[in-house]
Amino acid sequence: MPNIISDLNWATLGAGERHGDDTLDYTIFVGDLAAKVSDYLLQETFKAHYPSVKGAKVVTDRMTGQFKGYGFVRFGDESEQLRAMTEMNRAVCSTRPMLVGPATTKKPAGSLPYQKSMRCNNSNIP
């Protein structure tokens, strides 16, 4: 297998961390992927239409290694990213149509709006 990309760990970087280059990345979310889709297949599916594709990463569970059914594709060109969200939505990758949309920044677990600190006040209990 040819060495396509030497560093695909960009999907695990935290917000604000650099990918090793100074160019901007424009990332999309790709869902409903077939279980046999690899980083390489996802990248090549998009790169065939959009030359600015920098890489792709399918997401697996850290504990079990099982495929989670979605991934991300990075672009070097914002206009190609925007076109891909429209043109590639419902396009087939492997055996299934993909669901494509904008990627959102992962929020730290403590910042979720529904996880508020609940403090019991026992002063009102007789």
Salt bridges, closest charged atoms under 4 A:
ASP21 OD2 - LYS54 NZ 3.65
ASP22 OD1 - ARG18 NH1 3.80
ASP25 OD2 - HIS19 NE2 3.07
ASP25 OD1 - LYS54 NZ 2.63
ASP25 OD2 - ARG74 NH1 2.89
ASP32 OD1 - ARG96 NH2 2.52
ASP39 OD2 - LYS57 NZ 3.91
GLU87 OE2 - ARG83 NE 3.31
